[in-house]
Amino acid sequence: MVELAMDNLKKIDEPAWKELNELAPGMWIRAAFSTYTCCDLQVNNMCGAFNSTIVALRELPIISLIDGLKQYITSRIVKLTNFMLRYEGYICPMINKLLDKSKKEVEGWSPNWSGDRDYAIFSVSDGSDAYVVNLREKKCACRK
């Protein structure tokens, strides 16, 4: 499939074809993108949250804007600190929610060790679908 698309690109624009051929597929082919991430927070969400916070402060002079941000951040820290002081769990509430959601999603799935000495290769199945999981490389055939 990729080869056919590349042949078509070569006919249309040979310099672009040459440039893409010099790059690793993981740089530009969606199917070759890494599915491993160290963080579940998206930068766009952070920017959006920041922009919605400062929308009322944007028109102010810079000193007033910074003072408004300081007040917002301080009150947010105090609010979250008070929340965590009342929290009785062992795991942070947001992480706990993510774990509960993951537990529901994997209900009915069972792991099967593949017999390797490093205990890194497993398959998981739900009776109809099965995927290979490599714990050492942190990869799964489902690409999640």
N, C-alpha and C positions, 0 to 999 in steps of 0.2 A: 504494500500500500504506500509506504513512504517512498520506495523507489519510483513508483509511478508518478507520484506528486513531484519528486525531484526531477524526473525526466521532463515533465511538463514545464517546470520552472526553468530548466535549462533552455528550452525552446523559446520561452518568453523573455527571460532576462539572465543571460549567462554570467555577468558579474555577480549578481545576487546568488546564483547557484554556486559559484566558486566560493563566495564568502561563507555560505552556510555549510558547505562541504568541509571547510577548515575548522568549524566549531564542533564541539562534542554534542551529540544528540540531546543530552540532558540540558543543554543551554536553550534549545528552541523547539523541541518536539514534546508536546504535552504528555504523550504516553511514556516518555523517558524522564519526566520530572520526578524528583525524589518525593516520596510520600511521608518521609520522616521529618518531624518538626520538633524542636525543643520547647516550643511555647504554643499554647492554644489561643493566645491573644493576637488579634489582628491589628496592625498599625492603623488602618483606616478607622477602626472603631475608636481607638484612642484619640485620633485627630478629631473625629466627629464629636466625641464627648467633650474634648477641650473647647472646640469652637462653640458648641451649644452653651458651655459654661460662661464663656467670655462675651457672648452676644450682647448682653446688657452693658458690658464694660468697654466695648470697642470704641465708642464715641468719646470716651474720657481722655484727658491728657495722660501721658505715660505714667507719671507718678501715681495718679489716682487708679489707673488700670492695674498697676503692680500691687497697690495696696488692696484693691478689691480681690485680686487673685490670692493674696496672702490671707485675707479673711476667709475666702472660700476654702482654701486648702486647710487652714487651721481648723475651721468648724467641721470639715469632713474627717480629719484625723481624730478629733475629739469624738465625733459621732461613732466612727468605726471602732475606736478604742473602747467606748462604753458598751457597744454591742458585743465585742469579743470578751469583755470582762464578765458579762452575763452568760455567755455561751458555755455550755458544759461538756461539749464533745471533745474528742481527742484529735479530730481532724477538722481543719477549717471548714466553715459552712459551704462555701462555693465548691471546694474540692469534694466534699461529702455529696453534694448534689450531682456532680459529675460522676462520681463513683456509683451512686444509686441509679443514674440513667444508664450507665454502662452495664450494670448488673441486669437491668431489665432487657437491654438489647441482646445480651448473650444468653438469656434464658433458653434452655433447650440445646445449647451447643455443648459439646464435650471434647476435651483435649485427649489426644492419643500420642504417647511418646513413640518416636520412630526408632528407638534403640541405639542412638549414637552415644558415645562415651561422654561427651560434653554436656549432655542433657539440653541441647540447644535446638534440636529439630523436632517439631511436633506437627501434627495435623489436627485441625479442629473440624468437627462436622456436626450437622444438625439432623442427620438422617438422609437428607437429599443433597445437600451441598457439602463440599469439603475443601479446605484450604491448607496449604503448608505454611507453617510459621517458623521462622529462624530467629530465635531469641538473641543470638550473638550479634547478628547483623541488624536486628530490630526491623525485620521485614516480614510481611505476610503476603501471600498470593492474592488476597482480596484487595490489597493496596490501601487499606485504611490505616 
